[in-house]
Structures are given as C-alpha cells and as structure tokens.
C-alpha cells in the first residue's frame, strides 16, 4: 500500500494579544493549517532562525520589538516568505508605506473577520500550489 503524506502548511502568527491568538489559532488549525503563535517579536525571530513557515501573519504592535523589525528579519532570512500585516492601523498610510517598503505582501485589517481570513488563506495556498 502506498501512502501519500501531505504536509499541512505552517503559519506563524505573531500578535501581542494572547486572548486573540487563543481564539483565532484553533479556528485556523480547523481549516487545515498548522499554527505556531507568539506574543513577542523576539521569540518569533528566534523561531524563524531555524524554521521557515509557509506564511507569517504579523501584528505591528508588539511589546518587545516593533513588528517592522520582525518583518525585516523574516524577509532577510527568507526573501520569498509571504508576510501579511494584521493590524488595526490598516488605513494608516505611513504604516502601510513603511511595511510595503520592507516588502510586506498583504494587509489584513483588525478587527479580524474570520470568514474573510479563511477565504484569503484558501486562495493564497491554492494559488501557491
């Protein structure tokens, strides 16, 4: 008997709101993804030094370092890694411009709409192949 093992895509989610992560991460896992969550940017950077996820979801307001620093470190380590900024500052032109300059790939507004996130994740991973 042959078995084909499919690897579930891994998403690293960095957000300072622990309650938010505890609410959304189990949903994302139910949708068929592996989620590794961090509430601190330095811990996320440390993890990324040894693990390449399929997608990074990143809040900018972190307690220890700027989300922009995490973005910069992630892109330096893995230039092809897709990073989506998850932020309440969705409409802030300066923040969007700075994130774009550091090569953020997309913005997801907060408060997060789980239905929209699920659709965007499905489309992203389908397009990625």
C-alpha positions as CSV (number, residue, x, y, z in Angstrom):
1,X,0.0,0.0,0.0
2,X,1.3,3.4,-0.9
3,X,0.6,6.4,1.3
4,X,1.0,10.0,0.3
5,X,1.7,12.2,3.2
6,X,0.7,15.8,2.7
7,X,2.3,18.5,4.8
8,X,-0.2,20.9,6.3
9,X,1.0,24.5,5.6
10,X,2.6,26.2,8.6
11,X,1.5,29.7,9.6
12,X,3.4,31.7,12.2
13,X,1.1,34.2,13.8
14,X,2.7,37.0,15.9
15,X,0.3,39.2,17.9
16,X,0.6,40.7,21.4
17,X,-3.0,39.8,22.3
18,X,-2.8,36.4,23.8
19,X,-6.6,36.1,24.1
20,X,-7.0,36.9,20.4
21,X,-4.4,34.2,19.5
22,X,-6.2,31.7,21.7
23,X,-9.4,32.5,19.9
24,X,-8.3,32.5,16.3
25,X,-5.5,29.9,16.1
26,X,-7.7,26.9,16.9
27,X,-10.0,28.1,14.1
28,X,-7.1,28.3,11.6
29,X,-6.0,24.8,12.6
30,X,-9.5,23.5,12.0
31,X,-9.2,25.0,8.5
32,X,-6.3,22.6,7.9
33,X,-3.2,24.6,8.8
34,X,-0.5,24.2,11.4
35,X,-0.2,27.4,13.5
36,X,2.8,28.4,15.6
37,X,1.9,31.5,17.7
38,X,4.0,34.1,19.5
39,X,3.1,37.1,21.6
40,X,6.6,38.5,21.5
41,X,8.6,39.5,18.4
42,X,12.0,38.3,19.7
43,X,10.6,34.8,20.3
44,X,9.2,34.8,16.8
45,X,12.5,35.9,15.3
46,X,14.3,33.2,17.3
47,X,11.9,30.6,15.9
48,X,12.3,31.9,12.4
49,X,16.0,31.5,12.6
50,X,15.5,27.7,12.5
51,X,12.1,27.2,10.8
52,X,10.7,28.5,7.6
53,X,6.9,28.8,7.7
54,X,4.7,28.9,4.7
55,X,3.1,32.2,5.8
56,X,3.8,34.8,8.5
57,X,0.8,36.7,10.0
58,X,2.2,39.7,11.9
59,X,0.8,42.3,14.2
60,X,2.9,45.5,14.3
61,X,2.2,46.5,18.0
62,X,4.4,44.0,19.9
63,X,5.6,44.5,23.5
64,X,9.3,43.9,23.0
65,X,10.3,44.9,19.4
66,X,8.5,46.6,16.6
67,X,6.6,44.3,14.2
68,X,8.5,46.1,11.5
69,X,11.7,44.6,12.9
70,X,10.2,41.1,12.8
71,X,9.2,41.8,9.2
72,X,12.7,42.9,8.3
73,X,14.3,39.9,10.0
74,X,11.9,37.5,8.4
75,X,12.4,38.9,4.9
76,X,16.2,39.0,5.3
77,X,16.2,35.3,6.3
78,X,13.6,34.1,3.8
79,X,13.2,36.7,0.9
80,X,10.4,34.6,-0.6
81,X,8.3,34.3,2.6
82,X,4.9,35.9,2.4
83,X,4.2,38.2,5.3
84,X,0.7,39.6,5.9
85,X,0.4,42.5,8.3
86,X,-2.6,42.1,10.7
87,X,-3.3,45.5,12.1
88,X,-5.8,47.9,13.4
89,X,-3.8,50.6,11.6
90,X,-5.0,49.2,8.2
91,X,-5.9,52.7,6.9
92,X,-2.7,54.4,8.2
93,X,-0.9,55.5,5.1
94,X,2.5,55.9,6.7
95,X,2.4,52.4,8.3
96,X,1.3,50.8,5.1
97,X,4.1,52.6,3.2
98,X,6.7,51.6,5.7
99,X,5.5,47.9,5.6
100,X,5.4,47.9,1.8
101,X,9.0,49.3,1.7
102,X,10.0,46.4,3.9
103,X,8.2,44.1,1.4
104,X,5.1,43.1,3.4
105,X,2.9,41.2,1.0
106,X,-0.6,42.0,2.2
107,X,-2.6,43.7,4.9
108,X,-5.4,42.1,7.0
109,X,-7.5,44.6,9.0
110,X,-8.3,44.3,12.6
111,X,-10.8,43.5,14.0
112,X,-10.2,40.4,12.0
113,X,-13.1,38.8,10.1
114,X,-12.6,35.0,10.3
115,X,-14.7,34.4,7.2
116,X,-12.5,36.7,5.2
117,X,-9.3,35.3,6.6
118,X,-10.4,31.8,5.8
119,X,-11.1,32.7,2.2
120,X,-7.9,34.6,1.8
121,X,-5.8,31.8,3.2
122,X,-7.5,29.2,1.0
123,X,-6.9,31.4,-2.1
124,X,-3.3,32.1,-1.1
125,X,-2.4,28.4,-0.6
126,X,-4.4,27.4,-3.7
127,X,-2.6,30.0,-5.9
128,X,0.7,29.0,-4.3
129,X,0.1,25.4,-5.4
